[in-house]
Amino acid sequence: MPQTHPTDGPPAEGLFESSEALYRALVEQVPAVVYIDSDGQRPDSIYVSPQAERVFGYPPSAYTADPELWRDNTHPEDRPLVGEAWGRARANGEAFECEYRVRHRDGRWLWVRDGAVPVRGADGRIRAWQGVLHDVTAQKEAERALRGAEEKYRALVENMPAVVYLVAPDDDRRTLYVSPQVERALGYAREEWLDQPDIWMELLHPDDREQTLAAHDAANETGRPWSREYRLIASDGRAVWFRDVATLVRDREGRALHWQGVQLDITELKGAEEELRRTRDDLELRVLLRTHELEEANEMMALEIAERRRAEEDLRAAERKYRMLAEQIPAVTYVWETGQQADQIVYTSPQIERLLGYTAEEWGTSDLWTSRLHPDDRTRVLAASLRSQTTGESFSVEARYLAKDGHIVWVLDEAVLLERDREGRPKTFHGVLLDITTRKEAEASAQAAESKATIAEARYRTLVEQIPAMTFIETPSPNEPFSTHLTFVSPQSESILGYTPQELIDDPGHFARLLHPDDRDRVLAANDQAERTREPFDQEYRLVAKDGRVVWMHSQAVLVTDESGSPRFWHGVALDITARKEAEENLRELEDRYQAALGRLGPEADRA
């Protein structure tokens, strides 16, 4: 409602004197505040409907008695906006529309959508303005909450210590989204990943390419979760190991939308594994060589003692060397012997104290390691241990241990069989314990982030599909003025027009076909101008629904461009304003009935 000011014109009752009984119910029952203002830069409130007290806390008489009440309660930051819109409407004789904040009687700030149309006399001059005020506070708060949620979840995704991505479910694994961590991990900017569809395939390490692409094709065909370890070549030529885990996201009809995944840099872990493997192989080779030398020495009894001593010294030197190596790597190495009565850890490197707080001597105590297993992992780990003792197959588990001070440590425990006894039963295993707590925490964080992102997506979809308006996304088509190529339409299309979203998407000519004959040329011309100039589209028009109803729509759309300014799509919303148009038509009929009363209103002086 524009600002108010006292008037010398007739009271509000005089305007409705001849038809009050007929129209009062219509005006006073709509879910909005209806008002009539005089035609002035600082207009008077001639009439305010009773809904004002329920919405703003003031009775209608307060606004008609105090011309400055509405202006004083308008938010100071919004007053220039309201004044400019009101002045423009009066100057052009066009409808007044504005959204701004108004203070409730209890001090709260409310958002209102204010719209008014001029009421003209028989001579065509504007005698008054008739308007409607809607409380849109809830809508504004929902919009603000949605923006806050989007910013929060984006910050969460883009700051986690892993590369998060969305890729299309096609053979090229085309990147739809990638988090900024990709630049830190591989040296390629996000824009390069998005602009080059096959960049992931091009960067695959040659030794991993064939198996990884085959696994990728199989995942696309089956839709099963993807989990793979492979190498990518960074921009500086380094080979970077990744553990890549992804899940296929589908729409409600089960159609594949995209793969959503996370890539963890495991290069350091792979390096430690490779170093351990080389150390073990080197030790085995040296032991075999020394054993062969001792066997040859047996042929010459005279040299037996000397050769044996030399071999023993070499073995001791090798033992010292490899013990030093084993005790310096960033992992715990151990030797484990199985037996019929009880297992025994015959050697543990000193790193066990840094990992779990126990000395190597304490850790060698019978059954200590089993007692420190986390209760939730104990059964699984002991079963795997028993299987290795029985079959001799490699032992590999990820499990939690309780350190000496009580905190939980995630450990990757791997061991291989080195020796069997005379009966061929497994006897000695050589193993390594690696701290993977950081990785496990990162995986847990990634899973939590993925879950939150899914919830956020569902929340945004619910907001889009439940607002009382039809939202749509349209592909630009400046060379096809009579075609509308939609890629998305919200479900409200069926309740408003009787057409499902898919029917509108499949028929590019539906818009021109559904336009009311009296509106078709005007609206299509406005649409063509928007396509050519890229200016926003904002029109009110009629559409013929599927059941033959005439539906008034207020449609607004803006062109979304990429970073280079090239058009990507039109994003719009169409609101069903049939009820408003019918109310306006009823008010126009009402205006004809009280023209005589309005004629008594003299021209309003400009009090700006």
C-alpha positions as CSV (number, residue, x, y, z in Angstrom):
1,M,0.0,0.0,0.0
2,P,1.6,3.4,-0.9
3,Q,2.0,6.1,1.6
4,T,-1.3,7.7,3.0
5,H,-2.4,11.3,3.6
6,P,-5.6,13.0,4.7
7,T,-8.2,13.7,2.0
8,D,-11.1,16.1,1.6
9,G,-13.0,13.6,-0.6
10,P,-16.1,11.6,0.4
11,P,-15.8,8.8,3.1
12,A,-15.2,5.2,2.1
13,E,-18.9,4.3,2.8
14,G,-20.0,6.6,0.0
15,L,-18.1,4.7,-2.6
16,F,-20.0,1.5,-1.9
17,E,-23.3,2.9,-0.8
18,S,-25.3,1.5,-3.7
19,S,-23.8,-2.0,-3.8
20,E,-22.2,-2.6,-0.4
21,A,-24.5,-5.6,0.4
22,L,-23.7,-7.2,-2.9
23,Y,-19.9,-6.9,-2.9
24,R,-18.8,-6.6,0.8
25,A,-18.5,-10.4,1.1
26,L,-16.3,-10.7,-2.0
27,V,-13.9,-8.0,-0.8
28,E,-13.8,-8.9,2.9
29,Q,-13.4,-12.7,2.5
30,V,-10.4,-12.9,0.2
31,P,-7.2,-14.0,1.9
32,A,-5.5,-10.6,1.5
33,V,-6.0,-7.0,2.4
34,V,-8.0,-5.0,-0.1
35,Y,-7.7,-1.2,-0.2
36,I,-8.6,1.9,-2.2
37,D,-6.2,4.9,-2.3
38,S,-6.6,8.3,-3.8
39,D,-4.5,9.3,-6.8
40,G,-1.7,11.3,-5.2
41,Q,2.1,11.0,-4.8
42,R,1.3,10.7,-1.1
43,P,-2.2,9.1,-1.4
44,D,-5.0,8.9,1.1
45,S,-6.4,5.6,2.3
46,I,-10.1,5.8,1.3
47,Y,-10.9,2.2,2.2
48,V,-9.0,-0.7,3.9
49,S,-10.6,-4.1,4.3
50,P,-11.0,-5.7,7.8
51,Q,-8.2,-8.2,7.0
52,A,-5.7,-5.5,7.9
53,E,-6.1,-6.0,11.6
54,R,-5.4,-9.8,11.3
55,V,-2.4,-9.3,9.0
56,F,-0.8,-6.1,10.4
57,G,-2.4,-5.7,13.9
58,Y,-4.0,-2.3,13.1
59,P,-7.8,-1.9,12.4
60,P,-8.7,-0.3,9.1
61,S,-9.8,2.9,10.9
62,A,-6.2,3.5,12.0
63,Y,-5.0,3.8,8.4
64,T,-7.8,6.1,7.3
65,A,-7.4,8.3,10.4
66,D,-3.6,8.5,10.3
67,P,-2.3,9.2,6.8
68,E,1.4,8.6,7.8
69,L,0.9,5.3,9.6
70,W,1.6,3.1,6.6
71,R,4.7,5.2,5.5
72,D,6.0,5.2,9.1
73,N,5.7,1.4,9.3
74,T,7.4,0.8,5.9
75,H,11.0,-0.4,6.4
76,P,13.3,2.6,5.9
77,E,15.5,0.7,3.4
78,D,12.4,0.0,1.3
79,R,10.8,3.4,1.2
80,P,12.7,4.7,-1.8
81,L,11.8,1.5,-3.7
82,V,8.1,1.9,-2.9
83,G,8.1,5.6,-3.8
84,E,9.8,5.0,-7.1
85,A,7.4,2.2,-8.1
86,W,4.4,4.2,-7.1
87,G,5.6,7.3,-9.0
88,R,6.3,5.3,-12.1
89,A,2.8,3.6,-11.9
90,R,1.1,7.0,-11.6
91,A,3.1,8.6,-14.4
92,N,2.4,5.8,-16.8
93,G,-1.1,5.0,-15.6
94,E,0.0,1.4,-15.3
95,A,-0.5,-1.2,-12.5
96,F,1.5,-0.7,-9.3
97,E,3.5,-3.8,-8.1
98,C,6.1,-3.9,-5.4
99,E,7.5,-6.2,-2.6
100,Y,8.7,-4.6,0.6
101,R,8.8,-4.9,4.4
102,V,6.1,-3.6,6.8
103,R,6.3,-3.5,10.6
104,H,3.5,-5.3,12.4
105,R,2.0,-3.7,15.4
106,D,3.9,-6.1,17.7
107,G,7.2,-5.0,16.1
108,R,7.8,-7.9,13.7
109,W,8.8,-7.2,10.1
110,L,6.5,-8.7,7.5
111,W,7.2,-9.0,3.7
112,V,4.2,-8.0,1.5
113,R,3.4,-8.2,-2.2
114,D,1.5,-5.0,-3.0
115,G,-0.4,-4.6,-6.3
116,A,-2.9,-1.9,-7.4
117,V,-4.6,-0.9,-10.6
118,P,-6.0,2.5,-11.5
119,V,-9.8,3.2,-11.4
120,R,-10.8,5.6,-14.1
121,G,-13.8,7.8,-14.4
122,A,-16.1,8.2,-17.4
123,D,-13.7,10.8,-18.8
124,G,-10.8,8.4,-18.6
125,R,-9.0,10.2,-15.8
126,I,-7.7,8.2,-12.8
127,R,-9.9,8.8,-9.8
128,A,-8.5,6.2,-7.4
129,W,-6.3,3.1,-7.1
130,Q,-7.7,-0.2,-6.0
131,G,-5.2,-2.7,-4.7
132,V,-4.5,-6.0,-2.8
133,L,-1.8,-6.7,-0.2
134,H,-0.5,-10.3,0.3
135,D,1.6,-11.4,3.2
136,V,4.6,-13.2,1.6
137,T,6.8,-13.4,4.7
138,A,6.8,-17.2,4.8
139,Q,7.9,-17.4,1.1
140,K,10.7,-14.9,1.7
141,E,12.0,-16.8,4.7
142,A,11.9,-20.1,2.8
143,E,13.9,-18.5,0.0
144,R,16.5,-17.2,2.5
145,A,16.7,-20.6,4.2
146,L,17.2,-22.3,0.8
147,R,20.1,-20.0,-0.1
148,G,21.7,-20.6,3.3
149,A,21.4,-24.4,3.0
150,E,22.9,-24.3,-0.5
151,E,25.9,-22.3,0.7
152,K,26.4,-24.6,3.7
153,Y,26.4,-27.8,1.7
154,R,28.6,-26.3,-1.1
155,A,31.2,-25.3,1.5
156,L,31.0,-28.8,3.0
157,V,31.6,-30.5,-0.3
158,E,34.3,-28.1,-1.5
159,N,36.4,-28.2,1.7
160,M,36.5,-32.0,2.5
161,P,40.0,-33.6,2.0
162,A,38.9,-35.6,-1.1
163,V,37.8,-35.0,-4.7
164,V,34.0,-35.1,-5.0
165,Y,32.5,-35.4,-8.4
166,L,29.4,-36.0,-10.5
167,V,29.8,-37.8,-13.9
168,A,27.4,-38.7,-16.6
169,P,26.5,-42.4,-16.9
170,D,27.9,-42.7,-20.4
171,D,31.0,-44.3,-22.0
172,D,33.1,-41.1,-21.8
173,R,32.5,-40.6,-18.1
174,R,31.7,-36.9,-18.9
175,T,32.3,-34.7,-15.8
176,L,29.2,-32.8,-14.6
177,Y,30.8,-31.4,-11.4
178,V,34.1,-31.7,-9.6
179,S,35.2,-30.1,-6.4
180,P,38.2,-27.7,-6.2
181,Q,40.4,-30.4,-4.6
182,V,41.1,-31.8,-8.1
183,E,43.5,-28.9,-8.7
184,R,45.5,-29.7,-5.6
185,A,45.6,-33.4,-6.3
186,L,46.4,-33.4,-10.0
187,G,47.2,-29.8,-10.9
188,Y,44.3,-29.4,-13.4
189,A,41.7,-26.6,-12.8
190,R,38.0,-27.5,-12.4
191,E,37.3,-25.7,-15.7
192,E,39.6,-28.1,-17.6
193,W,37.7,-31.1,-16.2
194,L,34.4,-29.6,-17.2
195,D,35.4,-28.4,-20.6
196,Q,37.2,-31.6,-21.7
197,P,34.7,-34.5,-21.6
198,D,37.3,-37.3,-21.8
199,I,40.0,-35.9,-19.5
200,W,39.6,-38.7,-17.0
201,M,40.2,-41.4,-19.7
202,E,43.2,-39.4,-21.1
203,L,44.9,-39.2,-17.7
204,L,44.6,-42.9,-16.8
205,H,48.0,-44.6,-16.3
206,P,48.7,-46.8,-19.3
207,D,49.2,-49.9,-17.0
208,D,45.8,-49.3,-15.4
209,R,43.8,-48.1,-18.5
210,E,42.4,-51.4,-19.9
211,Q,41.3,-52.9,-16.6
212,T,39.8,-49.7,-15.3
213,L,37.9,-48.9,-18.4
214,A,36.5,-52.4,-18.5
215,A,35.4,-52.1,-14.9
216,H,33.8,-48.7,-15.7
217,D,31.8,-50.2,-18.6
218,A,30.6,-53.0,-16.4
219,A,29.5,-50.5,-13.7
220,N,27.6,-48.5,-16.3
221,E,25.8,-51.6,-17.6
222,T,24.8,-53.0,-14.2
223,G,24.4,-49.8,-12.2
224,R,26.2,-51.4,-9.2
225,P,28.3,-49.2,-6.9
226,W,31.8,-48.5,-8.3
227,S,34.9,-49.1,-6.3
228,R,38.4,-49.1,-7.9
229,E,42.0,-48.2,-7.3
230,Y,44.0,-46.8,-10.2
231,R,46.6,-44.2,-11.2
232,L,46.1,-40.8,-12.9
233,I,48.9,-38.7,-14.4
234,A,49.1,-35.3,-12.8
235,S,49.9,-32.1,-14.8
236,D,53.6,-32.3,-13.7
237,G,53.9,-36.0,-14.8
238,R,53.5,-37.6,-11.4
239,A,51.5,-40.8,-11.1
240,V,48.9,-40.3,-8.4
241,W,47.1,-43.4,-6.9
242,F,43.3,-42.9,-6.1
243,R,40.7,-45.1,-4.4
244,D,37.6,-44.2,-6.4
245,V,34.1,-45.0,-4.9
246,A,30.8,-43.9,-6.6
247,T,27.1,-44.7,-6.6
248,L,24.7,-44.3,-9.5
249,V,21.9,-41.8,-8.7
250,R,18.5,-42.5,-10.3
251,D,15.3,-40.4,-10.6
252,R,12.0,-41.6,-9.3
253,E,11.3,-43.6,-12.5
254,G,14.6,-45.4,-12.1
255,R,16.4,-43.6,-14.9
256,A,20.1,-43.1,-14.4
257,L,21.0,-39.5,-13.7
258,H,24.6,-39.5,-12.8
259,W,27.4,-41.2,-10.9
260,Q,28.2,-39.4,-7.6
261,G,31.5,-40.3,-6.1
262,V,34.7,-39.5,-4.2
263,Q,38.3,-40.0,-5.0
264,L,40.8,-40.4,-2.2
265,D,44.6,-39.9,-2.8
266,I,46.3,-43.1,-1.6
267,T,49.6,-42.5,-3.2
268,E,51.5,-42.5,0.1
269,L,49.8,-45.7,1.3
270,K,50.7,-47.4,-2.0
271,G,54.3,-46.3,-1.7
272,A,54.6,-47.8,1.8
273,E,53.1,-51.1,0.5
274,E,55.5,-51.2,-2.4
275,E,58.5,-50.5,-0.1
276,L,57.5,-53.3,2.2
277,R,57.0,-55.7,-0.7
278,R,60.5,-54.9,-2.1
279,T,62.1,-55.3,1.4
280,R,60.4,-58.7,1.8
281,D,61.5,-59.9,-1.6
282,D,65.0,-58.7,-1.1
283,L,65.3,-60.5,2.2
284,E,63.9,-63.8,0.8
285,L,66.4,-63.6,-2.1
286,R,69.4,-63.1,0.2
287,V,68.3,-65.9,2.5
288,L,68.1,-68.2,-0.5
289,L,71.5,-67.1,-1.8
290,R,73.2,-67.7,1.6
291,T,71.5,-71.1,2.0
292,H,72.9,-72.1,-1.4
293,E,76.4,-71.0,-0.4
294,L,76.2,-73.1,2.8
295,E,75.1,-76.2,0.8
296,E,78.1,-75.8,-1.5
297,A,80.4,-75.3,1.5
298,N,79.4,-78.8,2.8
299,E,81.4,-80.3,-0.1
300,M,84.6,-79.2,1.4
301,M,84.9,-80.2,5.0
302,A,88.1,-78.2,5.5
303,L,86.3,-75.0,4.7
304,E,83.0,-75.9,6.5
305,I,83.7,-73.9,9.7
306,A,85.1,-70.9,8.0
307,E,82.4,-70.8,5.4
308,R,79.7,-71.3,8.1
309,R,81.1,-68.5,10.2
310,R,81.2,-66.2,7.3
311,A,77.7,-67.1,6.3
312,E,76.5,-66.5,9.8
313,E,78.2,-63.2,9.9
314,D,76.6,-62.2,6.6
315,L,73.2,-63.4,8.0
316,R,73.7,-61.3,11.1
317,A,74.7,-58.3,9.0
318,A,71.6,-58.8,6.9
319,E,69.4,-59.3,9.9
320,R,70.8,-56.0,11.4
321,K,70.2,-54.3,8.1
322,Y,66.7,-55.5,7.6
323,R,65.8,-55.1,11.3
324,M,66.9,-51.5,11.0
325,L,64.9,-51.1,7.8
326,A,61.8,-52.8,9.4
327,E,62.1,-50.6,12.4
328,Q,62.3,-47.3,10.5
329,I,59.5,-47.7,8.0
330,P,56.2,-45.9,9.0
331,A,54.5,-49.2,9.9
332,V,54.7,-52.1,12.4
333,T,56.2,-55.3,11.1
334,Y,55.9,-58.6,13.0
335,V,56.6,-62.3,12.7
336,W,53.8,-64.6,13.8
337,E,54.1,-68.4,14.4
338,T,51.2,-70.7,14.6
339,G,51.1,-73.7,16.8
340,Q,48.7,-76.5,17.9
341,Q,48.5,-75.2,21.5
342,A,48.7,-71.4,21.0
343,D,49.8,-68.8,18.6
344,Q,52.9,-66.7,19.3
345,I,54.2,-63.3,18.1
346,V,57.9,-63.9,18.0
347,Y,58.9,-60.5,16.8
348,T,57.3,-57.0,16.7
349,S,59.0,-53.8,15.6
350,P,59.3,-50.9,18.0
351,Q,56.7,-48.9,16.0
352,I,54.0,-50.7,18.0
353,E,54.6,-48.3,20.9
354,R,54.0,-45.3,18.7
355,L,50.9,-47.0,17.2
356,L,49.2,-48.5,20.3
357,G,51.2,-47.4,23.3
358,Y,52.6,-50.9,24.1
359,T,56.3,-51.8,23.9
360,A,57.4,-54.6,21.7
361,E,57.9,-56.9,24.7
362,E,54.4,-56.1,26.0
363,W,52.8,-56.8,22.7
364,G,54.5,-60.2,22.5
365,T,52.6,-61.3,25.6
366,S,50.2,-64.2,24.8
367,D,46.7,-63.2,23.7
368,L,47.3,-59.4,24.3
369,W,46.6,-58.5,20.7
370,T,43.2,-60.4,20.8
371,S,42.2,-58.7,24.0
372,R,42.8,-55.2,22.5
373,L,40.6,-55.9,19.4
374,H,37.5,-53.7,19.3
375,P,34.5,-55.8,20.4
376,D,32.7,-55.1,17.2
377,D,35.6,-56.4,15.1
378,R,36.9,-59.3,17.3
379,T,34.8,-62.1,15.8
380,R,35.5,-61.2,12.2
381,V,39.3,-60.8,12.8
382,L,39.7,-64.0,14.7
383,A,37.8,-65.9,12.0
384,A,40.1,-64.5,9.3
385,S,43.1,-65.4,11.5
386,L,41.9,-69.0,11.9
387,R,41.4,-69.3,8.2
388,S,44.9,-68.2,7.4
389,Q,46.4,-70.6,10.1
390,T,44.4,-73.5,8.5
391,T,44.9,-72.8,4.8
392,G,48.0,-70.7,4.6
393,E,46.3,-68.1,2.6
394,S,47.3,-64.4,3.1
395,F,45.8,-62.6,6.1
396,S,44.3,-59.1,5.4
397,V,41.8,-57.3,7.5
398,E,40.9,-53.7,8.5
399,A,40.1,-53.5,12.2
400,R,40.0,-51.3,15.2
401,Y,42.3,-51.7,18.2
402,L,42.0,-50.1,21.7
403,A,45.3,-48.3,22.4
404,K,46.9,-48.4,25.8
405,D,45.3,-45.1,26.7
406,G,41.9,-46.2,25.5
407,H,41.5,-44.3,22.2
408,I,40.5,-46.3,19.0
409,V,43.0,-46.8,16.2
410,W,42.1,-48.2,12.8
411,V,44.7,-50.6,11.5
412,L,45.3,-52.4,8.2
413,D,46.8,-55.8,9.1
414,E,48.3,-57.9,6.3
415,A,50.5,-61.0,6.6
416,V,51.8,-63.7,4.2
417,L,53.0,-67.2,4.8
418,L,56.8,-67.6,4.9
419,E,57.3,-71.2,6.2
420,R,55.4,-74.5,6.6
421,D,56.3,-77.2,9.1
422,R,57.5,-80.7,8.1
423,E,53.8,-81.9,7.7
424,G,53.1,-79.0,5.3
425,R,51.0,-77.0,7.8
426,P,51.3,-73.2,7.9
427,K,53.9,-72.2,10.5
428,T,55.4,-68.7,10.2
429,F,53.7,-65.6,8.9
430,H,55.4,-62.2,8.2
431,G,53.0,-59.2,8.6
432,V,52.7,-55.5,8.8
433,L,50.3,-53.2,10.7
434,L,49.5,-49.8,9.1
435,D,47.7,-47.0,10.8
436,I,44.7,-46.1,8.6
437,T,42.7,-44.0,11.1
438,T,43.0,-40.9,9.0
439,R,41.7,-42.6,5.9
440,K,38.8,-44.2,7.8
441,E,37.8,-40.8,9.3
442,A,38.0,-39.3,5.8
443,E,35.8,-42.1,4.4
444,A,33.3,-41.6,7.2
445,S,33.2,-37.8,6.5
446,A,32.7,-38.5,2.8
447,Q,29.8,-40.8,3.5
448,A,28.2,-38.3,5.9
449,A,28.7,-35.5,3.3
450,E,27.1,-37.6,0.6
451,S,24.1,-38.4,2.8
452,K,23.7,-34.7,3.7
453,A,24.0,-33.7,0.0
454,T,21.2,-36.3,-0.8
455,I,19.0,-34.9,1.9
456,A,19.7,-31.3,0.6
457,E,18.8,-32.4,-2.9
458,A,15.6,-34.0,-1.8
459,R,14.8,-30.8,0.2
460,Y,15.4,-28.5,-2.8
461,R,13.3,-30.8,-5.1
462,T,10.4,-30.7,-2.6
463,L,10.6,-26.9,-2.5
464,V,10.5,-26.7,-6.3
465,E,7.7,-29.2,-6.7
466,Q,5.4,-27.9,-3.9
467,I,5.5,-24.1,-4.4
468,P,2.1,-22.8,-5.7
469,A,3.5,-22.1,-9.2
470,M,4.8,-24.0,-12.2
471,T,8.6,-23.8,-12.7
472,F,10.4,-24.6,-15.9
473,I,13.7,-24.7,-17.7
474,E,13.8,-23.9,-21.5
475,T,16.6,-24.3,-24.0
476,P,17.1,-21.0,-26.0
477,S,15.8,-21.2,-29.6
478,P,16.0,-17.7,-31.1
479,N,15.5,-19.1,-34.6
480,E,12.2,-20.9,-33.7
481,P,9.8,-18.2,-32.5
482,F,6.9,-20.6,-32.3
483,S,8.7,-23.5,-30.5
484,T,9.3,-23.9,-26.8
485,H,11.9,-26.6,-26.0
486,L,11.5,-27.5,-22.3
487,T,14.0,-29.7,-20.5
488,F,12.2,-29.5,-17.1
489,V,8.7,-28.7,-15.9
490,S,7.5,-29.0,-12.3
491,P,4.6,-31.3,-11.5
492,Q,2.2,-28.3,-10.9
493,S,1.7,-28.2,-14.7
494,E,-0.9,-31.1,-14.4
495,S,-2.9,-29.4,-11.6
496,I,-2.9,-26.0,-13.4
497,L,-3.2,-27.0,-17.1
498,G,-4.1,-30.7,-17.0
499,Y,-0.9,-31.6,-18.9
500,T,1.8,-33.7,-17.4
501,P,5.4,-32.3,-17.5
502,Q,6.4,-35.0,-20.0
503,E,3.6,-34.0,-22.4
504,L,4.8,-30.4,-22.4
505,I,8.5,-31.5,-22.8
506,D,7.6,-33.8,-25.8
507,D,5.6,-31.1,-27.6
508,P,7.8,-28.0,-28.5
509,G,4.7,-26.4,-30.1
510,H,2.5,-26.6,-27.1
511,F,3.0,-23.0,-26.0
512,A,1.9,-21.4,-29.2
513,R,-1.0,-23.9,-29.5
514,L,-2.3,-23.3,-26.0
515,L,-2.2,-19.5,-26.1
516,H,-5.6,-17.8,-26.2
517,P,-6.2,-16.4,-29.7
518,D,-6.6,-12.8,-28.3
519,D,-3.1,-13.1,-26.6
520,R,-1.2,-15.2,-29.1
521,D,0.4,-12.5,-31.3
522,R,1.4,-10.2,-28.4
523,V,2.9,-13.0,-26.3
524,L,4.8,-14.7,-29.2
525,A,6.2,-11.3,-30.1
526,A,7.4,-10.7,-26.6
527,N,8.9,-14.2,-26.5
528,D,10.7,-13.6,-29.8
529,Q,12.1,-10.2,-28.5
530,A,13.3,-11.9,-25.3
531,E,15.1,-14.6,-27.3
532,R,16.8,-12.0,-29.5
533,T,17.7,-9.4,-26.9
534,R,18.3,-11.9,-23.9
535,E,16.1,-9.5,-21.8
536,P,13.9,-11.1,-19.1
537,F,10.5,-12.3,-20.2
538,D,7.6,-11.0,-18.1
539,Q,4.0,-11.4,-19.5
540,E,0.4,-12.0,-18.4
541,Y,-1.6,-14.1,-20.8
542,R,-4.3,-16.8,-21.1
543,L,-3.8,-20.5,-21.9
544,V,-6.4,-23.0,-22.8
545,A,-6.2,-26.0,-20.4
546,K,-6.6,-29.6,-21.4
547,D,-10.2,-29.6,-20.3
548,G,-11.0,-26.4,-22.2
549,R,-10.7,-24.0,-19.2
550,V,-9.2,-20.6,-19.8
551,V,-6.3,-20.1,-17.3
552,W,-4.6,-16.7,-16.7
553,M,-0.9,-17.1,-16.2
554,H,1.8,-14.6,-15.1
555,S,5.1,-15.9,-16.5
556,Q,8.6,-14.6,-15.8
557,A,11.8,-16.1,-17.1
558,V,15.5,-15.0,-17.1
559,L,18.3,-16.2,-19.3
560,V,21.1,-18.0,-17.5
561,T,24.6,-17.8,-19.2
562,D,27.9,-19.4,-18.6
563,E,31.1,-17.7,-17.5
564,S,31.8,-16.6,-21.1
565,G,28.3,-15.0,-21.5
566,S,27.0,-17.7,-23.8
567,P,23.3,-18.6,-23.2
568,R,22.7,-21.9,-21.4
569,F,19.0,-22.0,-20.6
570,W,15.9,-19.9,-19.6
571,H,14.8,-20.4,-16.0
572,G,11.3,-19.4,-15.3
573,V,8.2,-19.5,-13.2
574,A,4.5,-19.3,-14.2
575,L,1.9,-18.4,-11.6
576,D,-1.8,-19.1,-11.9
577,I,-3.4,-15.6,-11.6
578,T,-6.9,-16.7,-12.8
579,A,-8.4,-15.9,-9.4
580,R,-6.8,-12.4,-9.4
581,K,-8.0,-11.7,-12.9
582,E,-11.5,-12.8,-12.1
583,A,-11.4,-10.5,-9.0
584,E,-10.2,-7.6,-11.2
585,E,-13.0,-8.3,-13.6
586,N,-15.5,-8.3,-10.7
587,L,-14.0,-5.0,-9.4
588,R,-14.3,-3.5,-12.9
589,E,-18.0,-4.4,-12.9
590,L,-18.3,-2.9,-9.5
591,E,-16.6,0.3,-10.7
592,D,-19.3,0.7,-13.3
593,R,-21.9,0.6,-10.6
594,Y,-20.4,3.3,-8.4
595,Q,-19.1,5.7,-11.1
596,A,-21.5,8.3,-9.9
597,A,-19.9,8.0,-6.4
598,L,-16.4,8.2,-7.9
599,G,-17.4,11.2,-9.9
600,R,-17.8,13.2,-6.7
601,L,-14.0,12.7,-6.2
602,G,-12.3,15.8,-7.5
603,P,-8.8,15.6,-9.1
604,E,-6.2,14.9,-6.4
605,A,-3.5,17.4,-5.9
606,D,0.1,16.1,-6.1
607,R,1.4,16.2,-2.5
608,A,4.8,14.7,-3.3
